[in-house]
Amino acid sequence: MIRVAIDARTLVQKTRSGIGNYIRDIIPHIVELADDIQFTIIRNPKGQIPGTTQKNVQEILIPYDTMSLYTVFRPGLGASLSNFELYHSPYSMIPPGLRCPVVVTVHDMMWIEAPKLAARFPLWRWPRHLWYAATFGYAIRKSSAIIAISKATADAIRRIFPEQAQNVHVIHHGIDLERFSPERAKERSALDPWIPRGIKYSMAVGKGSPYKNHANIVRAFVRATHDQPDHKLVLIRRSARIDFEMWKLRLNPDVKNKVILLPFVDDDKLRTFYRHAQMLLFLSRYEGFGMPVFEAMAMGIPVLASSIPALMEISGDAALHAESGDLSDMAEKIRSLATDKVLRDKLIAAGRKHVHQYTWSRCAGEILKVYRKTISKDLGHG
C-alpha cells in the first residue's frame, strides 16, 4: 500500500486560521477518496481533524506548528519523516532532510513579494520576510509538485521561482455548503447583544493585517452611508495587533457611530452574521484566494470584492468589484449595493449558483491526482 504523510500541524482549534480551515476541510475528503493509500497525519495535539478514523489512517503527534522553528531546526526530523512514498505539507514549509518526494500547497506569496502588506512595523516585518523567503523558498525548490490555490498564486510562484514553473498545479478550494447553509443560521434576534433591532448592517471579515484594507473599507462605508444612520458596519477582525491608523480612525465620531468592531467569532455566530447582513465587503489589497467570498455567497448575501487578480478569478461575475485603493469607487459600489435591490438580487442568485461549482471532493480528487502522478514519476513510471 502506498504510504503518504500529511503535515496537519497548522490546525489548532482555538486559533484556527484560513490555512487551518483548509487542512480541516480537505484531509477527510482526501482520505475518503483513497482507500488504497495508507495515510499518516502529522497532527498538533491541540488540533482535531474530523473524519479520519478510517483503517487507512494513523497519526503522529508533534506539539509544534508547521511554521515553527521546530520544523526547521529539530535535528533528524526530516529523516524521521522520510519513510513514505510522499510527504505533503498543506502549508509551504517542510523540515530539512526529507528523502521522499514532496508536495507543498502554497496559499500566497505575500510575505515574499509584498511584505509591507503583511505587517505594519519594520522591526516585525523584515525578520519574518527573511524567514518566509528562506523557508518558503527551500520548500518550493525541494518540491516535486506545488499546489497553488489560485492562478494568481501560481503566477506569483512562477515569477519568483521560474525553474519550478512546470511543477505548479492550480487547485481551487472547495466550500462546505452544509456548514455554510442559510438554514443553519439563527434568527436575527440572536445578534441583539451586538446590533440593536431595526438596524441594518454590512460586514467585513479578516485578520487585522494591512492587506485586508480595513481602514479604507471603514472610510468608504462611512462615506457611502452618511445619510443612512440605520446602516452600520460590523468588522469581525481577527488577530489585530497595534494598529494606529484604525485607532485614530475610530476616534472620528462618524466612525465610532457607524462601526461595530468584534474579534474572532465561532462558526455559529459567523453564519448568523452572514445570513442577516446587507453585503460582504471584501476589498483586500492582496489575497491568495479569499474564502469569505465563497462563505458569503453560500449564505445568500451579495459580495463587493476588490479587483485584484485572485478575487476576480474566484468570484467572476458573481460579485461586484471595486478598486481597493480608490475610496470613491469603493463608496460608489457600496452605495449601489445598499440601494439597488435588483442588483442585490442578481448577485445573490449568481453567488449561490457560482459556489456550487467548488466542492472539497473535487479539490481532494485533484490533489490525489497530483499525489499519484508525483509517486509514479518518482518510481520511474511517468
N, C-alpha and C positions, 0 to 999 in steps of 0.2 A: 504493500500500500504506500502511496506517495505521502511523504511527511512534509507538512507546511507549518511554519511558525508565524504567528501574527502578533506583533507587539501592540498590545492594547493599553499600555500603562498611562497614556494621557487621559483616559477616562477615570475621573474621580467624581463621585456622586455630588458632593456638596459644592464643588466649584466647576460644574460641568461647562465646558466651552463648546464652541461650534465644532471643533475637532473631536472633542469627547462625544458629542452627539452623533457625529459621523461614525465613530467606532461602535457606539452602542447600536446604531441602526443597521450598519452594513454587515457586521460579523455574523449575526444569526442567519441572515439570508445566504451568505456565502456557505456556511456550514450546512444549511438545509439542502442546498443545490448540489453538494459534492460528497456523497456518501462513500466515494472511492478514495477520499483523501483523509489521512489522519492529521487532525489539527492540534497544534499546541498553542494555546492562548497565553501569552505572557501578560499577566494582569497585576495591577496595583491592588492590594487587599482592600483599599477603600472604594474601589470601583467595581460594581457588579454588572455583568453582561447577561441580559435575559436570553433564553432560548439556546443555551449552549450546554445542555445536559446530555446530548446525544453520546452514543458509544464511541463515536469517532473524534471526541474532543477530550483533551486533557489540559491541565493548567500548570503554569509555573508562576509562583507569586514573587514579585520583586517590589519592595515598598518604596520605589522611586519613580518619578515621572520619566517618560521617554526623553524629554528635553533637559533633563537634569545633568549635572556634572558626572553623576554615577555612570551614565550611559557611555560617556567618552573616556573617563579616567579609571573605571573599575578594571583592574588588571585581569585579563583572561576572560572577560565577559563575552567578547565576540567569539572566541574559540569555543566556549562552553555552549554557545547557541548555534553552532555550525553543523550540528548533526541532523540536518534537514535537507530536503531537495530544494527548498525555497524559504527565504525569510522575507516577510512583508512588514514594512513599517508604514502604518497609515499616517504617520507624521514624518516629515522629511529629515529624520535624524537616525543614524544607526551606530552601533558600537564598532570600534575598530577591530580588525582581525577576523571578521566573518569570512568563512571559507566556502560558503554556499552561495548560489545565485540570490541576488537581492532585488526586490521590487519596493519602491517607495511611492507613497502618494504625496504629491505636492499641492498644497492648498493655495498658496500665493507666494510671490517673491518680493513682497513689500519691504521686509527688513533688509533686503539686499539692494533693491533698486530705488526705493523711496523711503528711507529710514525716517525722514522728517515727518512723514505722515503716520508713522508707527508710534512715536513718542515725542513729547514736547521738549524735554530737558536734555541738553547735550551730554551732561555727565551720566545720565541714564541711557541715552540713545546710542552713543558711539561704542561703548563696550558691547552692548547687545548686537549692534550692527556687525561688529567684527566677529562676535561669537557665532551668529547665524550665518554670516558669509563663509566662515570656516566649516561649520558643521553641516550646513545645507550643501555647500559645495562638495564636501567629502562624500556625502550620501548620494548626491546626484551623479558624481563621477564614477562611483563604485557600483551603481545600479545597472542591472541587466535590462530592466524596464522601469519606466517612470510613468505613473498615472497622474495626469493633470486633471483637476476637477472642472476645468473650463478651457475653451480655446484661448481665452485671454491669458490664463496661467501658462498654457502650453507655449504661447508666443513669447512670454517673458522668459521661460526656461530656455527656449531656442535662441533668444537674443543673448543671454548670458553664458550659456553652455552650448554653443553651436555643434560641438563634437558629439553631443548626445541627442541631436535633433531627431534622428531616425528611431530612437528608442522611446519617444514620448507618445503616450496614448491618452486621448481625451475621453474621460468617462464622467458624465454629469451625475450629480447627486440624484437621489430619489426624494420623495416626500411621503410620509406616513399619513395617508388620508383618513385612517381610523383615529389616530392620535389628534390630528388637526381636522376634526369634524365639527361643524357648527352645532350639531346635536349634543355634543359633549360640553358646550359652554353653559355656564349658569345664567340665570336671569340677570337683567340689568341692575336689579336691586343689590346684587352681590358686590357691586362696585361702590355702593353708598359711602363706605368709610373713606374713599378717596375722591369721588366725584359726586357732588350733590345731584339729586334727581332734577331733571329738567335742563341739565347742562349737556351739550354735545361735546364730543372730544375727538380729536385725531391723535395718532400716536406715532412715535418713533422709538426704535429699539436698537440696542447695540452697546458694546463696551465704550468706555469714555476715552477713546484714543482720537488723535486729530483726524485720522482718515474717515471717521464716521460723520464729521462735518456738523456736529450737533449745534454749535454756536450759530452757524449760518441757517440751519433749519429753524432755530428759535427766532432769529431775526426775520426770516422770510414769513414765518407763520404769523408773527405779530403784525407785520405789515399787511398781510393778506386778509386778516380777520379783525382789523382795527375797529370796524363798525359792527362786529358780531360779538358782543360781550358774553353771550351764552355759548361760545365755542372756545374750548381750551385745548391745550396740547399736553398729552401725557408722554413724558420722556422716561422710558424704562432703560436705565443706564447702568450697566454692569461694570465693575472694576474701574470706576472713575477715580484716578489719583488726583493730586492737586492740579486744578485747572483754573488759573487766574482769569482767563478770558470768560469762562462761564460764570465764575464767581462775580465778576464785575457786571456782567450782563444781567444777572439775576437781581442786582441792586436797582435796576430800572423798574419803576412802579408798573409799567405796562407788562413787562416780562413777568414780574412777580405775580401779577394778577392772572396772567394767561397760562403759565407753565406749571404743571404738576410733575415734580421730579421724584422718581421712585428707583430704588435699587433693583437688583435681580429679583425676579418673581418666579414661582414654580409653574409647572405646566398648566395646572388647573386655573390659576389666576390669569396666566398669559392667554389661554384660549378665550377666557371671558372678556379680557380687554380687547383682543382682536375682534371678537364677534360683534361688539356694540360700538366699535369705532367708526368714524366717518371715512377714514382713509389711513393708510400707512405711508409715512414719509420716510423713504429710504434713499437719501441723497448723498451717498458716500462719495468720497474723492478717490477711493481705491477699494477694490474688492477682488477676491479670487472667485467668489460665487455670489453669495447673498441669500442664504436660506430664509430670512424673514420675508422676502418677496413671495416665495412659494407658500409659506405658512399663512400669510395674509390672504393670498388668492384662494387657498383651500378653505379658509374661514369665511369667505364671502364678502371681503371688503376691497375697494379699489386701491391701487398702488400708484404712487408717484415715485419713480426711481430716477436716479441720475443717469446721464447719458454716457457713462464710462463703459468701456468695452464689455466687461463681464456682465454688467446688469442689462445692457442692450441684448447681449447674447442669450441670457436665460429668461428674460421677460418678453422680448419681442414686442408684438403689437398688443399684448395683453396688459400692458401698463402704460401710463402716461410718463413722459420723460422730460427732464429739465437739466440745464447745465448747473453742476454743483457749485460753481464759483460765481454764478450770476444771480444775485438776490432778486432782481426784478423778474427774471424768468421763473425762478422758483415760486415767488409770491403770486405771479400771474397764474401758474398752473395749480397752486393750492386753492386759489380763489375759484378757478374753473371747476375743480372737483367738489368744492364746498357748495356751489350754487347751481351746477348743471346736472340735473337728475338724469337726463338722457345719457350724458357722458358717463356718469357713475354706473348706471345700469349696464351700459355696454361693456365697460371694463370689468365689472363683477362677473358677467356671463363669460367673457373671454378668459378671465383668470381661472375660473372653475374648470373650463374646458382645457386650458393650457396645462395645468398641473397634472392632469390625468395621464399625460404622456411620460411622466417621470416617476418611476417606481423603484423601490430598493431592490426588488427581484431582478429587474433589468440591469441595474447597476452592478449587482453581485454577479450576474451571469457574464457581463463584460469583463469584470475583474478576473473571474475564473478562466476566461479565455486567455488573458494575459499570463496568468499562472502557468497554464498548460503549454502555451507557446514558449515561455521562458524555460520551463523544465525540459521540454522537448529539444529546444535549441542547445541547452547545456549537455544533454545526453547525446547530441550529435545527430538528432533525427529531424532537424529543421533548419 
